[in-house]
Amino acid sequence: MLKRTSIFVFALMIMAFSLFNCATTGPGGKKSLILVSTADEVSIGQNMSKEVESQNKVIENPVVENYVDGIGQKLAKLSDRSDLQYHFKVLDSKEINAFACPGGFIYVYSGLLKTMDNEAQLAGVMAHEIGHVVARHSVKRLQQVLGLQVLLSIALGESSQLTQQAVGTGLTVILQGYSRDNEYEADYDGALYMTKAGYNPQGMIQLFQKFVAMEQDRKTTALDKLFESHPPSADRIARVQEEIKSFNLGDKPLNYGQEEYRKIKSLLK
Ligand SMILES: [Zn+2]
């Protein structure tokens, strides 16, 4: 009898658990079971972002900062996870990449900004990173690699050497990128969010085309991390082109924002 009661209690616990932890993780009301609460995820992101900013130089030009943050906030508001407080910053580095820590802390390298030539391309990158945040790709991946207990010790901001090491490992994991399916999902979400914000999703395609050219050229090592962590750009172009067709854009006016972008680019050294 006791056994049956405990099985019942256990079943109730599982039910309660899944009810409370089913989060929206994509467009169309897509749901996933997430074990880390949003509050913990934000704390994890905060502690990881401290580490990012101690290791990198953040660009502190108010015009550039406001521009990048403004585009990011506009996209985040239209995303499927608009309840988070997002932070968008530019890191001073030749690296051609961008990444998102858990909880909405998103970084773009100035090297990437310099390779782009319009606002729609930048919106494409930022919306892709927002897509990773919406789908909780980083917390899911970190939980796989570090385990839930270590991950929650980062959320608590424990100062032990072990937790500090875990933050470092966590950052490496995030920079390694995610599975191909996760990357394609972030591309889809990103293309959708940028279009909702009024940007021409062809901006994302233009950027992938640049990557294809750079892949063939192979003169730069600044792209190595991006290529290691993301699917081949030609595959991403083919997929996103198909997805854009499904958006049924009609005559919706969509922008590239070339002039605005040129001004900002001239401010980068
Ligand atoms: Zn990605």
Residues whose N, C-alpha, C, O or C-beta is under 5 A from the ligand:
A	BS01	ZN	E183 A186
